[in-house]
């Protein structure tokens, strides 16, 4: 494993152990292991998931059975979430889930094998279409969640925390389609927030950071914050509808 990763010792040791189990389970069918998301950036928080992609030739019952106990243990001990992707699925998956894989392209560390994303290009139009889908889904989910659980602020807090990651990924995709690159998904969301509301965008970013870090906000804060995120999703959706993608096949 990459010893330069700025990971807590418990996470680093847990990943090393899990990768050994994965190599034993899948043998030569395991082609690559790629850490992505906040763990790849060294920005893990207490409640953060550790996201790992395993690229495989095959996913067969004997190997899957061998890895079951290891993944259950790692999930419980360090919130490990594993994406099992077949080599033959790599290209279609990047187009079908272009927002997710654009994020992987920008935030990844190869822990085992060659880098499967080294020469990968996601068509910008695929990113645009998928970002629109994600934003529409987020808007629908936020409205439904607010109507259902807003009488319980602690439950609404979880909704805001869950929405923050996809919103940041969408912001990153939009800036990339516009030819702008942010240093992180957090910065991408901050940029778009500031462009929508120069006077209040910074405070929204701070509240999102706090809810992800502490899992709580002052009474009466989380409802308005969720409505702000709804408005931001609508703003990004309309903005993305106005983006003209002319660089089909360009790297985003």
PAZAPA-4460 file (N, C-alpha, C; in steps of 0.05 Angstrom, whole numbers, plus 32768, in hexadecimal, padded with zeros to 4 digits):
% residues 252
    n_x    n_y    n_z   ca_x   ca_y   ca_z    c_x    c_y    c_z   seq   type   mol
   8011   7FE8   8000   8000   8000   8000   8011   8019   8000     1      X     A
   8007   802E   7FF4   8015   8048   7FF3   801A   8053   800F     2      X     A
   8033   8052   8017   8039   805B   8033   8038   8079   8036     3      X     A
   8036   8087   801F   8035   80A4   8022   8019   80AF   8028     4      X     A
   8005   809D   8029   7FEA   80A6   802E   7FE7   80B3   8049     5      X     A
   7FDC   80CB   804B   7FD8   80D7   8065   7FBF   80CC   8073     6      X     A
   7FBF   80B3   807B   7FA9   80A6   8087   7FAE   80A0   80A5     7      X     A
   7F99   80A0   80B5   7F9D   8097   80D1   7FA8   807A   80D1     8      X     A
   7FB8   8074   80E5   7FC5   805A   80E7   7FB1   8044   80E6     9      X     A
   7F9A   8047   80F4   7F86   8032   80F4   7F7B   802C   80D8    10      X     A
   7F77   8042   80C8   7F6C   803F   80AD   7F81   8032   809B    11      X     A
   7F9A   803C   809D   7FAF   8031   808D   7FB4   8014   8092    12      X     A
   7FB4   800C   80AB   7FB8   7FF0   80B2   7FA0   7FDF   80A9    13      X     A
   7F88   7FEA   80AC   7F70   7FDC   80A4   7F6F   7FD8   8086    14      X     A
   7F77   7FEC   8076   7F77   7FE9   8059   7F8C   7FD4   8050    15      X     A
   7FA4   7FD5   805D   7FB8   7FC1   8057   7FAE   7FA5   805B    16      X     A
   7FA1   7FA1   8072   7F96   7F87   8079   7F80   7F7E   8065    17      X     A
   7F6E   7F91   805F   7F59   7F8A   804C   7F63   7F84   8030    18      X     A
   7F77   7F93   8027   7F82   7F8E   800D   7F90   7F72   800C    19      X     A
   7F9C   7F6A   8021   7FA8   7F4F   8022   7F92   7F3A   8020    20      X     A
   7F7C   7F3F   802E   7F66   7F2C   802C   7F5A   7F2C   8010    21      X     A
   7F58   7F43   8003   7F4D   7F45   7FE8   7F5F   7F36   7FD4    22      X     A
   7F79   7F39   7FD8   7F8C   7F2B   7FC6   7F8A   7F0D   7FC9    23      X     A
   7F86   7F05   7FE2   7F83   7EE8   7FE7   7F69   7EDD   7FDB    24      X     A
   7F54   7EEE   7FDD   7F3A   7EE5   7FD4   7F38   7EE4   7FB6    25      X     A
   7F42   7EF9   7FA9   7F3E   7EFC   7F8C   7F56   7EF3   7F7B    26      X     A
   7F6D   7EF1   7F88   7F85   7EE8   7F7A   7F8B   7EF9   7F61    27      X     A
   7F91   7EEC   7F4B   7F97   7EFB   7F32   7F80   7F0B   7F27    28      X     A
   7F68   7F06   7F31   7F50   7F15   7F27   7F4F   7F31   7F32    29      X     A
   7F5F   7F37   7F47   7F61   7F52   7F52   7F76   7F61   7F42    30      X     A
   7F6D   7F75   7F33   7F7F   7F84   7F21   7F8A   7F9D   7F2E    31      X     A
   7F79   7FAC   7F3C   7F81   7FC5   7F49   7F6F   7FCB   7F61    32      X     A
   7F7A   7FDA   7F73   7F6B   7FE4   7F8A   7F70   8002   7F8C    33      X     A
   7F5B   8011   7F8B   7F5D   802F   7F8A   7F4D   803B   7FA1    34      X     A
   7F5A   804A   7FB2   7F4D   8059   7FC7   7F44   8073   7FBB    35      X     A
   7F2B   807C   7FC1   7F21   8095   7FB6   7F11   80A4   7FCA    36      X     A
   7F0B   80BD   7FC3   7EFC   80CE   7FD6   7F0D   80DB   7FEB    37      X     A
   7F01   80E1   8002   7F0F   80F1   8016   7F27   80E2   8021    38      X     A
   7F26   80C7   8022   7F3D   80B8   802C   7F55   80BC   801A    39      X     A
   7F50   80BD   8000   7F66   80C1   7FEC   7F73   80DC   7FEF    40      X     A
   7F63   80EF   7FFA   7F6E   810A   7FFE   7F7B   810E   8019    41      X     A
   7F77   80FA   802B   7F81   80FD   8046   7F6F   810F   8056    42      X     A
   7F55   8110   8050   7F42   8122   805D   7F2C   8113   806B    43      X     A
   7F32   80FC   8075   7F1E   80EC   8083   7F14   80FA   809C    44      X     A
   7EFA   80F9   80A1   7EEE   8101   80BA   7EE5   80E9   80C9    45      X     A
   7EDD   80ED   80E2   7ED5   80D6   80F2   7EC0   80C4   80E6    46      X     A
   7EAD   80D0   80D9   7E96   80C1   80CE   7E9A   80BB   80B0    47      X     A
   7EB1   80C2   80A5   7EB5   80BE   8088   7EB7   80A1   8080    48      X     A
   7EAC   809B   8069   7EB0   8080   805D   7ECC   807F   8051    49      X     A
   7ED7   8067   8052   7EF0   8062   8043   7EE8   8053   802A    50      X     A
   7EEC   8060   8013   7EE2   8056   7FF9   7EF8   8049   7FEA    51      X     A
   7EF4   8030   7FE2   7F08   8020   7FD4   7EFB   8013   7FBB    52      X     A
   7F08   8016   7FA5   7F00   8008   7F8C   7F12   7FF0   7F87    53      X     A
   7F07   7FD9   7F83   7F16   7FC2   7F7B   7F0F   7FBB   7F5E    54      X     A
   7F23   7FBC   7F4D   7F1E   7FB6   7F30   7F25   7F98   7F2D    55      X     A
   7F12   7F89   7F22   7F14   7F6C   7F20   7F10   7F62   7F04    56      X     A
   7F1C   7F4B   7EFE   7F15   7F3D   7EE5   7EFA   7F2F   7EE8    57      X     A
   7EF6   7F22   7EFF   7EDD   7F14   7F04   7ED5   7F18   7F21    58      X     A
   7EBB   7F15   7F26   7EB1   7F15   7F42   7EA0   7EFB   7F45    59      X     A
   7EAD   7EE7   7F50   7EA1   7ECC   7F52   7E9B   7EC5   7F6F    60      X     A
   7E89   7EB2   7F72   7E7E   7EAC   7F8C   7E94   7EA4   7FA0    61      X     A
   7EA7   7E93   7F98   7EBB   7E8A   7FAB   7ECC   7EA2   7FB6    62      X     A
   7ED4   7EB3   7FA4   7EE3   7ECB   7FAD   7ED2   7EDD   7FBE    63      X     A
   7EB9   7EE1   7FB6   7EA7   7EF3   7FC5   7EA3   7EE8   7FE1    64      X     A
   7EA0   7ECE   7FE3   7E9C   7EC2   7FFE   7EB5   7EC5   800F    65      X     A
   7ECD   7EC4   8002   7EE6   7EC6   8011   7EEA   7EE2   801D    66      X     A
   7EDF   7EF7   800F   7EE3   7F12   8018   7ECE   7F1C   802B    67      X     A
   7EB9   7F0D   802F   7EA2   7F16   803E   7EA9   7F1F   805A    68      X     A
   7EB7   7F0E   8069   7EBD   7F14   8085   7ED0   7F2C   8087    69      X     A
   7EE3   7F2E   8074   7EF6   7F44   8075   7EE8   7F5F   8070    70      X     A
   7ED5   7F5F   805D   7EC8   7F78   8057   7EB5   7F80   806D    71      X     A
   7EA8   7F6C   807A   7E96   7F72   8091   7EA6   7F7F   80A7    72      X     A
   7EBE   7F74   80AD   7ECF   7F7E   80C2   7ED9   7F9A   80BC    73      X     A
   7EE2   7F9E   80A3   7EEC   7FB9   809B   7ED6   7FCD   809A    74      X     A
   7EBE   7FC5   8092   7EA8   7FD8   8092   7EA1   7FE1   80AE    75      X     A
   7EA2   7FCF   80C1   7E9B   7FD6   80DC   7EB1   7FE6   80EA    76      X     A
   7ECA   7FE0   80E3   7EE0   7FED   80F2   7EE9   8008   80E6    77      X     A
   7EE5   800C   80CC   7EEF   8025   80C0   7EDC   8030   80AA    78      X     A
   7EC3   8027   80A9   7EAF   8030   8096   7EB9   802B   8079    79      X     A
   7EC5   8014   8074   7ECF   800E   8059   7EB7   8008   8047    80      X     A
   7EB7   8016   8030   7EA3   8010   801B   7EB2   8008   8002    81      X     A
   7EAC   7FF1   7FF8   7EBB   7FE5   7FE1   7EAA   7FE5   7FC8    82      X     A
   7EB5   7FEF   7FB2   7EA8   7FEE   7F98   7EB6   7FD8   7F88    83      X     A
   7EA8   7FC3   7F83   7EB3   7FAD   7F73   7EAC   7FB2   7F56    84      X     A
   7EC0   7FB8   7F45   7EBB   7FBF   7F29   7ECB   7FAC   7F17    85      X     A
   7EBD   7FA0   7F04   7ECB   7F8F   7EF1   7EDA   7F9F   7EDC    86      X     A
   7EF0   7F95   7ED3   7F00   7FA2   7EBE   7EEF   7FAA   7EA6    87      X     A
   7EDD   7F97   7E9E   7ECC   7F9C   7E87   7EB7   7FB1   7E8B    88      X     A
   7EB2   7FB9   7EA5   7E9E   7FCD   7EAB   7EA9   7FE9   7EAF    89      X     A
   7EC4   7FEB   7EAE   7ED0   8005   7EB5   7EC6   801B   7EA3    90      X     A
   7EC8   8018   7E89   7EC1   802E   7E77   7EA3   8034   7E78    91      X     A
   7E91   8020   7E76   7E74   8027   7E78   7E6D   8032   7E93    92      X     A
   7E7A   802A   7EA8   7E73   8034   7EC3   7E7B   8052   7EC5    93      X     A
   7E92   8059   7EB9   7E9A   8075   7EBB   7E87   8088   7EAC    94      X     A
   7E7A   807E   7E97   7E67   808E   7E89   7E4B   808E   7E97    95      X     A
   7E43   8077   7EA2   7E29   8075   7EAF   7E2A   8084   7EC9    96      X     A
   7E40   8085   7ED7   7E43   8092   7EF1   7E5A   80A7   7EEF    97      X     A
   7E57   80B9   7EDC   7E6C   80CB   7ED5   7E74   80DE   7EEC    98      X     A
   7E61   80E6   7EFC   7E67   80F8   7F12   7E79   80EA   7F26    99      X     A
   7E71   80D2   7F2E   7E80   80C2   7F41   7E9C   80BD   7F37   100      X     A
   7E9E   80B4   7F1E   7EB9   80AD   7F14   7ECA   80C6   7F0E   101      X     A
   7EBE   80DC   7F08   7ECD   80F5   7F06   7EDA   80FB   7F20   102      X     A
   7ECB   80F7   7F36   7ED5   80FC   7F51   7EEC   80E8   7F57   103      X     A
   7EE9   80CF   7F4E   7EFF   80BB   7F53   7F17   80C4   7F43   104      X     A
   7F14   80CE   7F2B   7F2B   80D7   7F1B   7F3A   80ED   7F29   105      X     A
   7F2C   80FE   7F37   7F39   8115   7F44   7F44   810F   7F60   106      X     A
   7F39   80FA   7F6C   7F41   80F4   7F88   7F45   80D6   7F8B   107      X     A
   7F5D   80CC   7F84   7F62   80AF   7F86   7F7F   80AA   7F8D   108      X     A
   7F83   8093   7F99   7F9E   8089   7F9F   7F9E   806B   7F99   109      X     A
   7FB0   8062   7F88   7FB2   8046   7F81   7FC1   8038   7F97   110      X     A
   7FB4   8024   7FA3   7FC1   8014   7FB8   7FCC   7FFA   7FAF   111      X     A
   7FC2   7FF0   7F98   7FCC   7FD6   7F8E   7FC7   7FD6   7F70   112      X     A
   7FDB   7FCC   7F61   7FD8   7FC8   7F44   7FDB   7FE2   7F34   113      X     A
   7FD7   7FE0   7F1A   7FD9   7FF8   7F09   7FC1   800B   7F0E   114      X     A
   7FC4   8024   7F05   7FAF   8037   7F08   7F9B   8034   7EF1   115      X     A
   7F83   802A   7EF6   7F70   8026   7EE0   7F65   8040   7ED4   116      X     A
   7F6A   8056   7EE2   7F5F   8070   7ED9   7F74   8081   7ECB   117      X     A
   7F8C   8077   7EC8   7FA2   8088   7EBE   7F9C   8094   7EA3   118      X     A
   7F90   8084   7E91   7F8A   808E   7E76   7F6D   8091   7E71   119      X     A
   7F5D   8091   7E86   7F40   8091   7E83   7F36   80AE   7E7D   120      X     A
   7F25   80B0   7E6A   7F18   80CA   7E63   7EFA   80C6   7E65   121      X     A
   7EED   80D8   7E73   7ED0   80D7   7E75   7EC4   80ED   7E63   122      X     A
   7EB3   80E6   7E50   7EA8   80FA   7E3D   7E99   810F   7E4D   123      X     A
   7E9F   8129   7E47   7E91   813E   7E56   7E73   813D   7E54   124      X     A
   7E68   8135   7E3D   7E4B   8133   7E3B   7E3F   811E   7E4E   125      X     A
   7E4F   8109   7E53   7E46   80F5   7E67   7E46   8101   7E83   126      X     A
   7E5A   8111   7E88   7E5B   811F   7EA3   7E44   8132   7EA6   127      X     A
   7E3E   8141   7E91   7E28   8154   7E92   7E0D   8146   7E97   128      X     A
   7E08   8131   7E87   7DEE   8122   7E8A   7DEC   8116   7EA6   129      X     A
   7E01   810A   7EAF   7DFF   80FC   7EC9   7DFD   8110   7EE0   130      X     A
   7E0B   8127   7EDE   7E09   813B   7EF2   7DED   8146   7EF5   131      X     A
   7DE0   814A   7EDE   7DC4   8152   7EDE   7DB2   813E   7EED   132      X     A
   7DB7   8125   7EE7   7DA8   810F   7EF4   7DAC   8110   7F12   133      X     A
   7DC5   8112   7F1A   7DCC   8112   7F37   7DBF   812A   7F45   134      X     A
   7DC1   8141   7F39   7DB5   8159   7F45   7D97   8157   7F47   135      X     A
   7D8A   814D   7F33   7D6D   8149   7F34   7D65   8136   7F4A   136      X     A
   7D74   8120   7F4C   7D6F   810C   7F62   7D73   8119   7F7D   137      X     A
   7D88   8129   7F80   7D8D   8136   7F9A   7D76   8149   7FA1   138      X     A
   7D6D   8158   7F8E   7D57   816B   7F93   7D3E   815C   7F9D   139      X     A
   7D37   8146   7F8F   7D20   8136   7F97   7D24   812A   7FB3   140      X     A
   7D3B   811F   7FB8   7D41   8113   7FD2   7D40   8127   7FE9   141      X     A
   7D4B   813F   7FE5   7D4C   8153   7FFA   7D30   815C   8001   142      X     A
   7D1F   8160   7FEC   7D03   8169   7FF2   7CF5   8153   8002   143      X     A
   7CF8   813A   7FF9   7CEA   8125   8007   7CF4   8121   8024   144      X     A
   7D0E   8123   8027   7D1A   8120   8042   7D11   8136   8055   145      X     A
   7D10   814F   804A   7D08   8165   805B   7CEB   8161   8064   146      X     A
   7CD9   815A   8052   7CBD   8156   8059   7CBA   8140   806D   147      X     A
   7CCB   812B   806B   7CC8   8114   807C   7CD4   8117   8098   148      X     A
   7CEC   8123   809A   7CFB   8122   80B3   7D01   813D   80BF   149      X     A
   7CF8   8153   80B4   7D01   816D   80BE   7CF8   8173   80DA   150      X     A
   7CE4   8165   80E5   7CDD   8169   8101   7CF2   815D   8114   151      X     A
   7D04   814E   810A   7D1A   8143   811A   7D34   814D   810E   152      X     A
   7D3F   8162   811A   7D56   816F   810F   7D6E   815C   810E   153      X     A
   7D70   8149   8121   7D87   8137   8120   7D86   8125   8107   154      X     A
   7D6E   811E   80FE   7D6B   810E   80E6   7D71   8120   80CD   155      X     A
   7D68   8139   80CE   7D6D   814A   80B7   7D8B   8150   80B4   156      X     A
   7D9A   8150   80CB   7DB6   8154   80CA   7DC4   813E   80B9   157      X     A
   7DBB   8125   80BD   7DC6   810F   80AD   7DC1   8113   808F   158      X     A
   7DA9   811E   8089   7DA3   8123   806D   7DB7   8137   8061   159      X     A
   7DBC   814D   806F   7DCF   8161   8065   7DEB   8155   8061   160      X     A
   7DF3   8145   8074   7E0E   8138   8072   7E0F   8125   805A   161      X     A
   7DF9   8117   8055   7DF8   8105   803E   7DF8   8114   8023   162      X     A
   7DEC   812B   8023   7DE9   813A   800A   7E04   8148   8002   163      X     A
   7E14   814E   8016   7E2C   815F   8011   7E3F   8153   7FFD   164      X     A
   7E44   8139   8000   7E57   812C   7FED   7E4F   812D   7FD0   165      X     A
   7E36   8124   7FCA   7E2D   8126   7FAE   7E2B   8143   7FA4   166      X     A
   7E24   8156   7FB5   7E23   8172   7FAC   7E3F   817B   7FA5   167      X     A
   7E52   8174   7FB5   7E6E   817C   7FAF   7E77   8170   7F95   168      X     A
   7E71   8157   7F90   7E79   8149   7F77   7E6C   8157   7F5F   169      X     A
   7E53   815E   7F62   7E46   816C   7F4B   7E52   8187   7F46   170      X     A
   7E59   8195   7F5B   7E67   81AF   7F58   7E81   81AC   7F49   171      X     A
   7E90   8197   7F51   7EAA   8192   7F43   7EA5   818D   7F26   172      X     A
   7E91   817D   7F1F   7E8B   8177   7F03   7E84   8190   7EF3   173      X     A
   7E73   81A1   7EFF   7E6B   81B9   7EF1   7E82   81CB   7EEB   174      X     A
   7E93   81CF   7EFF   7EAB   81E1   7EFA   7EBD   81D5   7EE5   175      X     A
   7EC0   81BA   7EE5   7ED1   81AD   7ED1   7EC6   81B1   7EB5   176      X     A
   7EAB   81AE   7EB3   7E9E   81B2   7E99   7EA1   81CF   7E8F   177      X     A
   7EA3   81E1   7EA2   7EA7   81FD   7E9B   7EC5   8204   7E97   178      X     A
   7ED6   81F0   7E99   7EF2   81F5   7E95   7F01   81FF   7EAD   179      X     A
   7EF5   81FB   7EC5   7F02   8205   7EDE   7F07   81ED   7EF0   180      X     A
   7F1D   81ED   7EFE   7F25   81D7   7F0F   7F27   81E1   7F2C   181      X     A
   7F19   81D4   7F3E   7F1B   81DA   7F5B   7F2F   81C7   7F67   182      X     A
   7F3B   81D0   7F7D   7F4F   81BF   7F8A   7F43   81A7   7F99   183      X     A
   7F29   81A9   7F9F   7F1B   8194   7FAD   7EFD   8197   7FA8   184      X     A
   7EEE   8182   7FAD   7ED0   8185   7FAB   7EC5   819A   7FBE   185      X     A
   7ED1   819C   7FD5   7EC8   81B0   7FE8   7ECC   81CC   7FDC   186      X     A
   7EE3   81D1   7FD0   7EE8   81EB   7FC4   7ED5   81F0   7FAD   187      X     A
   7ECF   81DB   7F9D   7EBC   81DE   7F87   7EA1   81E7   7F90   188      X     A
   7E97   81DB   7FA6   7E7D   81E3   7FB0   7E7E   81FF   7FBB   189      X     A
   7E94   8206   7FC8   7E97   8221   7FD3   7E97   8236   7FBC   190      X     A
   7EA4   8230   7FA6   7EA5   8242   7F8F   7E88   8247   7F85   191      X     A
   7E79   8232   7F81   7E5E   8235   7F76   7E4C   8242   7F8A   192      X     A
   7E4F   823C   7FA3   7E3F   824A   7FB8   7E45   8268   7FB7   193      X     A
   7E5E   826F   7FB5   7E66   828B   7FB5   7E5B   8299   7F9D   194      X     A
   7E59   828B   7F86   7E4F   8297   7F6E   7E30   829A   7F6F   195      X     A
   7E24   8289   7F7E   7E06   828B   7F81   7E00   82A0   7F96   196      X     A
   7E0F   82A0   7FAD   7E09   82B2   7FC3   7E23   82BC   7FCF   197      X     A
   7E2F   82D1   7FC4   7E49   82DB   7FCE   7E49   82E2   7FEB   198      X     A
   7E32   82EA   7FF6   7E32   82F2   8012   7E2F   82DB   8026   199      X     A
   7E23   82C5   801E   7E1E   82AF   8031   7E2A   8295   802A   200      X     A
   7E38   8293   8014   7E43   8279   800B   7E57   826D   801F   201      X     A
   7E68   827F   802A   7E7D   8275   803D   7E71   8269   8056   202      X     A
   7E5C   8275   8060   7E4F   826A   8078   7E42   824F   8072   203      X     A
   7E37   824B   805B   7E2C   8231   8054   7E41   821C   8053   204      X     A
   7E58   8222   8047   7E6E   820F   8046   7E77   8208   8063   205      X     A
   7E78   821B   8074   7E80   8216   8090   7E6C   8204   809E   206      X     A
   7E52   8208   8099   7E3E   81F8   80A6   7E3F   81DB   809B   207      X     A
   7E44   81D8   8081   7E47   81BD   8076   7E5F   81AF   8082   208      X     A
   7E75   81BD   8085   7E8D   81B1   8092   7E86   81A8   80AE   209      X     A
   7E78   81B9   80BC   7E71   81B3   80D8   7E5F   819B   80DB   210      X     A
   7E4B   8199   80CA   7E39   8183   80CC   7E46   8169   80C4   211      X     A
   7E59   816A   80B2   7E68   8151   80AB   7E7C   814A   80C0   212      X     A
   7E87   815E   80CE   7E9B   8159   80E2   7E8E   8151   80FD   213      X     A
   7E79   815F   8105   7E6E   815B   8120   7E53   814C   8120   214      X     A
   7E46   814B   8109   7E2C   813E   8107   7E16   814D   8115   215      X     A
   7E19   8167   811A   7E05   8177   8127   7E09   8194   8120   216      X     A
   7DF3   81A3   8122   7DF3   81C0   811E   7DE2   81CD   8133   217      X     A
   7DE5   81E8   8137   7DD4   81F5   814B   7DB7   81F2   8144   218      X     A
   7DA5   81F2   8158   7D89   81EF   8153   7D7E   8204   813F   219      X     A
   7D6D   81FB   812D   7D62   820D   811A   7D73   8213   8102   220      X     A
   7D8A   8206   8100   7D9D   820C   80EA   7D9A   81F9   80D3   221      X     A
   7D95   81DF   80D9   7D97   81CB   80C4   7D81   81CD   80AF   222      X     A
   7D69   81D4   80B7   7D53   81D7   80A3   7D5A   81EC   808E   223      X     A
   7D60   8204   8096   7D68   8219   8082   7D80   8210   8071   224      X     A
   7D93   8202   807D   7DAA   81F8   806E   7DA2   81E5   8058   225      X     A
   7D8F   81D3   805F   7D86   81C0   804A   7D78   81CF   8034   226      X     A
   7D68   81E3   803A   7D5B   81F3   8025   7D6F   8202   8015   227      X     A
   7D84   820B   8021   7D9A   8218   8012   7DA6   8204   7FFE   228      X     A
   7DAA   81EB   8007   7DB5   81D7   7FF5   7DA2   81D0   7FDE   229      X     A
   7D88   81D0   7FE5   7D74   81CC   7FD0   7D76   81E2   7FBA   230      X     A
   7D77   81FB   7FC4   7D7A   8211   7FB1   7D94   8210   7FA1   231      X     A
   7DA9   8207   7FAE   7DC3   8204   7FA0   7DC1   81EF   7F8A   232      X     A
   7DB4   81D8   7F91   7DB1   81C3   7F7D   7DA1   81CD   7F65   233      X     A
   7D8C   81DC   7F6A   7D7C   81E7   7F54   7D8D   81FB   7F44   234      X     A
   7D9D   820B   7F51   7DAF   821E   7F44   7DC3   820F   7F32   235      X     A
   7DCF   81F9   7F3C   7DE2   81EA   7F2C   7DD4   81DC   7F15   236      X     A
   7DBC   81D2   7F1A   7DAD   81C4   7F04   7DA8   81D7   7EED   237      X     A
   7D9E   81EF   7EF3   7D98   8203   7EDE   7DB2   820C   7ED1   238      X     A
   7DC7   820F   7EE0   7DE1   8218   7ED5   7DEC   8203   7EC2   239      X     A
   7DEA   81E9   7ECA   7DF4   81D4   7EB9   7DE5   81D0   7EA0   240      X     A
   7DCB   81D6   7EA0   7DBB   81D5   7E88   7DC4   81E9   7E73   241      X     A
   7DD2   81FE   7E7D   7DDC   8212   7E6B   7DF9   820D   7E61   242      X     A
   7E05   81F8   7E6A   7E21   81F2   7E62   7E21   81E5   7E47   243      X     A
   7E31   81EF   7E35   7E34   81E3   7E1A   7E4D   81D3   7E1A   244      X     A
   7E4A   81B8   7E16   7E61   81A6   7E16   7E69   81A2   7DF9   245      X     A
   7E81   81AB   7DF3   7E8A   81A9   7DD7   7EA4   8198   7DD5   246      X     A
   7EAE   818F   7DEC   7EC8   8181   7DEB   7EC4   8163   7DF1   247      X     A
   7EB2   8156   7DE1   7EAC   813A   7DE6   7EC5   812A   7DE6   248      X     A
   7EC9   811B   7DFB   7EE1   810B   7DFD   7EF7   8118   7E0C   249      X     A
   7EF4   8132   7E13   7F09   8140   7E21   7F09   8137   7E3E   250      X     A
   7F20   8139   7E4B   7F23   8131   7E66   7F17   8145   7E79   251      X     A
   7F04   813C   7E8A   7EF8   814E   7E9D   7F02   8147   7EB9   252      X     A
***
